[in-house]
Amino acid sequence: MARNDGVDRTSVRNLAVSDKAVGNTQQHNEREKDSYRNPDIIPQRTSWNVHFKKPAASYTDLFAQLEAVGTISTRGLKPDATHYCELVFDVNSAYFDNHGGYEFAKQFYEDAYKAAVQIVGGEQYILSAVMHADEINHAMTEALGREVYHYHLHVVYVPVVEKQILWSKRCKDKALVGTVKETVMQVSRSKKWASKPLLDDAGKPILQKNGKPVLKKSYSILQDDFFNYMRAAGYTDVERGERGSTEEHLTVTQFKVQREQERLDSLTTQADQQAQSLAKTSQTLSQKKKELASIQKKATLTKEALIHVRDLDYIGKRTFLGNYSLTEEEFSKL
């Protein structure tokens, strides 16, 4: 993912999709809704979306068809088992914009789809693969003054692992007991994405102090495999999502929220600076008001003093000798 450091990073995320949520996933991916909560989706651009595998029926119907013909098996699964998964392949918007946009994104995700086929174990397990090209990147659009879209790929698939079914003790031919009766592709998300032992340069498991092998998270392996595939396909100018970073686990929505949060932080900083400037201006204005009030008070006192001075002209009577004589009342006023 992009971190505004000038480095283009590619990532793939694996999401579990429950039976209850698969219908909503289909409606979103296939753009079957009449309206969307996501304000980035531009309905007029839906025709620009590209299917690398278009579903001929609903996701649930396709799953049932695979099970009916024996391509997959749900034998022994718990009622609440996960039947569906979704891979979301993503790169920051600037990467595609700098390479020509839409046409380059189509080629990139066509190659990413080929990687998805290898990751899930075969195209027959993929129900749908669609590149979304109808979601606008508001931050880049605003910054560049032209429309910029965020391209990403959704691949919905059935997680399966190879499982050997053995002949039980009830088999009449005792020689067959314990031998392989048949091999099926068992639906199992947990086994498909089980962590694997970390190997050393000699190919041997690295052990902990207690003797147990050090496990490498399956999603980290997924990141490595996808990154290496895209590098081999010629995309040498993108980097892997940083190890140990939560960036590689962000959903598309979280990524967009993060980018908008950065814009909000920038606007907040500007607002704080303006508020500080306004506070200084208000402080200066308040000081000026105090000074003005002081001047007005002095002016009032001076005016009153002048009024009283004029009253002196009418106080007392001049005597024959040139002195002034005051009545008791006039003396009190004076």
N, C-alpha and C positions, 0 to 999 in steps of 0.2 A: 504494500500500500504506500501511497505517497505521504511524506511527512514534511513537505515543503523544503526538502534538503537537496533538490535537484536530481535525486536518484529515483529511477522508475523500478517499481517492485511488482512482481506478479505473485499471485497466491491462488490456492484452491481450498475451499472449505467443504467439509462433508457434514451434511445435516441429516438427522433422523427425521422421518416424516411418518407420523402415526396414521392409522386408518381413518381417524376422525378428521385429520388435517389435510389428507391427500386431495380431497375435493377442492379445497381452497387453494392449495398449491397449483393444481391444474388450472383453475380459473385465472390465477395470477399469471402463470407462465404462458398460457395460451391466449391471454387477453380476452377472456370470455365474459368479463364483468361489464356492466353498463357504466359504472363509475368506480373510481379508485381513491383511497385515502391519501395515497402518495401524490403530492402535488407536482412531482417531477415528471410524471407520466404525461406525455402529449399524445392524446388519442389519434390525432391526424398523422402521427408518425408510425402507427402500428404496422402499416404495410412494409415498413423498412426492416422489421424484425426478420431474422433468417433462421429457418429450421434446417438443421443438419440431419435430424430424424424427426419426421412429423408423425404424431400419433394418429393411427387410423380409427381409434376408438378412445373411450375414457381410460384413464390410468387403471382404474379398478377392473374394467373389462379386459384390458390387455394382460393384466396380472392373471386373471381367471383363465384366459386363453393359454398362457404359458404353462399354467398348472395342469390344465386339461390335457395337453399334448405331451406332458412329461418333461418339458424343458426345465422346470423347477419343481421342487418338492417342499411341501409344508408339513410333512409327516412328523409328528411328535412335537410340534411347536405349541407353546403356551398361547392361550387366547389373546393375551395382550402383547404378543410378539410384534416387533417392528417389521413390516413387510416392504417398506419403501425407504429409499435414501435419495438425497439430492446433492450433487456436486455443483458448486458455484465457482466458476473461474473468473478472475478479476484482475485488472491492471488499472492504475490511476489514469484518469481521463486525459491528462497532458501527454501521456505516451502516445496514444493514438492520434491526438490532435497534431502532434509534432511530426507524425509519419504519414499524414495525408487523410486521416479521419476514417470514414466509413469503409472504404474499400480495403484499407490495410487491416481494419478490425475484423472484417469478414475472413480474410486469409489467416489472421492470427488465430481466431477461434475455430476455424476449420481444422487447423493443426492441433489446437487444444482438444477438439473433439476426438481426434485420433488417439491422443493420450488418454482420454476418458475411456475409450474402448478397451485399451490395455489395462487401465486401472480396475475397471469393473469385471474384467475377465471375458469380455465378448460383447459384440453389438446386440446379440439376441436378448441380453438382459437390460438393455436401455429402452425405456418407454418413450422418452421425449428428449430432444436436445435443441434448444432454441437460444439464439443470440438476441438480446434485447438492445434495440437501437433507438428506442422512443423515450428514453429518460434523460431529460436535460440537466446539465450541470449548471446550476444558477450562479455559483460563485465565479466560475470561469467565464460564463456568458456575460456577466456584469463587468468583469475585469477587462475582457477583450472587446466588448462592444459588438459581439456577434454570437450566434447560437453555437454552443458546444455541447455535445451529447456524451453520456457515459455508457460505454459498451461493456457488456458482461455476458457470460454464458451460463445457462441453467441446464443441467443434465439430470433427469430423474431416472432412477434405475432400481433394479431389485438386487439387494446384496445376497450373494450366494457363495457357498464354499463346497468343495467336493467332499462327499461323504460316502464311505463304503458300508454297505449293508451286509452283515454276515449271516450265514446259515445258523439258525438256532438249534438247540438240543432236540427240538421236536422234529427235526428233519429225519426222514426214514433212512436216508443214506448217511450213516454215522461218519463216513469218511469225509463228508462235506461240512460237518459241524465245525464252525469257527472259520471257515473259508469265506471268501468274498462271494456273496450272492449277486449283488448288483451295485453299481455306483450311481449315485444321484447327486444333483446339484441342490443342496439343502439351503433354504432361505434362512440366513442367520447373520444379523448385523453384528452381533458381539464377536462371533468367530471371524467374520470378514475383517473386522478392524481390531483384532486382538493385538496387543503390544508384542514385539518380537525381541529376542535376545540381542544385545549389542555385541558385535564381534570385533576382535582385534585385527591387526594387520595379517595375522596368520589364518584368519577365518574362524578362530575359536571364540566361544562365548566369554565375555568379561564377567568375572564373578565378584560378588560383594563379599564382605568379611564373613558373613554367615554361610557362604558357599552358594547362595542363590544367584542366578544370572542377573546382570543389570539389564533392565528392559528399556527399549527405545519406544517411545510413544508412536502409535500407528499413524497419527496425524502428522507427526514430524517426518515420518517415512514418506507419507503422501506428498508433503511439500517438496521433499528432496527428489522424489521420482518425477513429479510434474516439472519442476525446475530443470532437471537434467534433460528431460525429453524436449522441452522448448529450446534449450541451449543447443541440443543436437540438431534441432530443426532449423537452426540458423538465427534464432533470436538471442544474439549475444549481448544486446544492449539493455537487458532487463536483469534485475537482481532478485534473488529469493527473499521472501519475507524474513525479517530478522529472527534468528533462533531465540527462543525464550521471550519473544515479544508477543503481546496480545494482539498486535496489528493483524497477524495472519489469521486470527480467529474472528475478526470483525465481520458482521453481516453487511450487506450492501447498504441497508438503512442506517446501521451504526456508523458506517464510513461517511455517509452523507451528513449525518448529524454532527460527526466530528468536524467535518469541513465547515459546516455552518456555524459550529461553536467557535471555530477559529475566527471566522468573520465577525461573530458577535463580540468576541474578546477584543478584536481590533476596534470595533465601533465603540465598545465600552471604554476603552482606553482614551479614544478621542473625546468621548463625552466627559470623562473624568477631567481631562485637560481643560476642556471648555468650562466645566464647573469650577475648577480651581481658578481659572482666569476671571470668571464671573464673581467668584467669592472675593477675589482681590479688588475687583472694581466696586463691589458692594461695600467692602470695608473702607475703601477710599471715599466713596460717596457718603457713607455714614460719618466719617471724620469731617468731611466738608460740611455736612448738615450741622454737626456740633459746633463747628467754627462759626457758621452762619448764625446759629441760634445765639451764640455768645455775642456776636457783633450786634444782632438785633436787640439783645438785652441791654447792651451798653448804650445803643442809640436811644432806646426808650428812656433809660435813666437820664441820659443827657437832655433829651427833650423835656422830661418832667422838670429837670433842674432849670432849664431855660424858662419854662413856664413860671416857676416860682421866682426866678430872678426878675421877670417882668412885673411880678406882683409888687416888688419893692418900690416901683415908681408910685404906687398908690398908698403906701403905708406911711403914716406919721404926718406931722405938720412942722414946717420950718418956722423957727422962732425969729424974733427980731435980731437976735445976736448971731444968726446963721446956724444954730443947732437945730436938731429934730426932737420933737416931743412925741411919745407914743402912748397910746392908751394901753391899759392892761391887756386887752384882747389882742391888740396889734403886736404887742411885745411877745405874747405867747405864740402867735403864728410865726413871728420872726425866729 
